[in-house]
Amino acid sequence: MNSSLPFGLTFSDIIEIIGILTSLSTSIVAIVVSLKTLSQNNRMLDDSSRPYVTIYLDAITLCEQSSYFVLKNFGNSPALITGFRYDPVLKNTPQDWDMLQAQFDFVEYIVLAPHQSKLLQYDVTKLPCEVLSFEITYSSGGKEYCESVTMNVKNFIHLPVSRPSSCIPKGNERHVHTLREMLERTM
C-alpha cells in the first residue's frame, strides 16, 4: 500500500523525516546541556581556585587584649590589592603609635599569597563609633574582584575571654597566658 501523500512523499518517507527531526532535536538538547555543564564546571573551577580576600577583627589576649584587623586571602590564588577603602574614622582616631592610623593607606598594591594574612594592629576601644565599613578590590589572573565588609567592632570587643589565674604559679603569668592564647588559636 504505497499511497502518495502531499509533496510526493510516501508514508515511510514521513517516518524517516520524523526520525531525523527527533534525532536532530535530541542532539541539539544534548549539546545545550553539555555546554551548560561545561560552563558550570568552569565557573566552579574558577570559584575554587580564585582568591577570596576579606577583613575581619580579631584580638589576642596575653596579659591585656590587643585588637587587630586581619586582612586575609582565604582563596587558592595570590591576590593583588588594587583598592582599599576604609571608614575615615580609623585614620582620625588617635592611637598609641601614629603609624597605626596610617597603616591602612599602605594596604593598596600589596600581594597576599593564598592563605596569607596581614595584621593591622588597632585599639578599637578608642573608636567613637560601633560600625565600620571596608571595600577591598583585588585582582588575580586578569580578573577583578570586590568585597564589601561591614562589622560591628564594639560587639566583638565585648565578647568575654576567660583567663583564670588561680592555678598559675607566681612569676609565670605571661608564659601561661601566652600558651593559653596559642592553644585557643589551634582550636
N, C-alpha and C positions, 0 to 999 in steps of 0.2 A: 504494500500500500504506500505508494510513493506519490502522495498528493503535494502539489505545489502551493506554497504559502506566498505572502507578499514578497516582492523583490526577487522572486525566483528561488527562494530558499526552501530547502526541504526541512522536515521535522528534525532529522539528525543534524543538519547544519545549525539549527537554532540551539539544540542541546550542546553542541560543540562551542558555540558563541557564549552561551551561559556559563559553561565550564571555564572558558578562557577569562571571562569577566570576573568570575568568582576567584579564580587563581590570581588575577591581577589585583583585585581589591584585598585579598589576603596578604599578598606580597607587600602592597603599599602600607597596610596596617603594621606588618612585621617591621618594615623599615622605619616607620614613625616611632614605634615602640623602642626599637634598637637605638635610634638617635636620642630619644628622651632618656633612656637608660644610660647611654654614654655621657650625655650632658650632666646627668645627676651624679654619675661616678666621678667625672672631672671636678664638679663642684665639691663633692665630698673629699676628694684628694687634695684640692686646694685648701679647703677648710682644715684638714688635718695637718697640713704642712706649713700653713701661714703663721705669722707671728700674731700674738694677742697681747697687746700692751695695755696695762691699766695702772691705776694708782690707788693705793689704799693706805689706811692708817694702822700703825702697829706701835706697840710700846714694849720696852724692855725694863724689867724691874729687878734691880740688884739691891742696892740699899735705898734707892729712890727710883721713881719712874721717869724714864726718858721716852719721849714720843718721837716717832719717825713717820714721814710719808714714804712709802715704799713704791717706787716706780719699777714694775716688773714685766718682763716678757714671758708670758705663760705658754707661748707657742713653740713651734719647732723650726723656725727660721729666724735669722737675725732681723732686727728692725732698726731702721734709721729714723730717729725722731725728727720730723721736719717742722713740727709746730707744737708749741706747748703753751696753752693759755690757762691762766690760773686766776683765782679770785684776788683782786688787788689788796685786800686786807692782809694777805700774807706778807706782802712787801712793806706795808705800812705799820705793822705791829712790831714794836721793839722786841728784840731778842737779846740774850746774854752776849752773843757774838754777832757782830754786824753782818758777817758773811752769810749767816743763816737766812737773812731776809733776801739777799741777792742770789742765793743758790738756785732758785727757780729759773732765773734768767739763763743759766748755763746748761739747762736740760736740752735745748734745741741742738740738733746735729750731733748728738751722741748716738752711738750704736749699742743696742742691747742684744747680746747673744741669746740663743734660746735658753730660757730659764734663768737668765741673769737678772739681777735686781740692783737698783741704786737706792741707797738710803739717804733721805733728806731729813736731817735732824731738825726738829722744830718743837718748841714748847707751846703746844696747843692750849695750855691752860691760860695763856695770856691773850688769846683771841677774844675780841669783843662780840663775836657772832657765833652761831651754832652750826650753820650750814655753809659748806664750801663747794665750789664747782670747779671742775677741771675739764679741759678739752685737749686731747692728745691726738695729733696727726702724725702718722708714721708710714714709711714705705718699705717694701721688700719685693724684690723680683719685678720691678716695674709697676707694681700695683700700690695704690694709695689706700690707707685705712684711717678711720677716725673713731675715737672713743670719747664719749662724754660721761663724766663721773660726777655725781653729787653725793656728798657724805655729811652726816651729822657728827661732827668731831666731839661735841660735848657729851653725847650719849656714849661714845666709845671710851672716853677717859673716865667715865663714872662706873664702868664695869669693874667690880672688885677683883683684886688679885690678893689671895691669901698668902701670907708669909709668916707662918707661926715660928716663933723664936724660942719656945720653951725648951726644946731639945738641942739647941745649938751651943756648943762649948764656947765660952768667952774667948774673944780674940779671933774666932773663925767665922764670924757672921758673914763677911763679904764673900768668903770662899763658898760657904753653904748656899747663900743666895745665888751666886753665880752658877753653881751646879744645879740648883732648882730651875733656874731660867733655861739652862741648856737642856735639862730633862723635859721641861714643858715644850720646848721647841721641837723636840723629836716626836712628840705625840701627835 
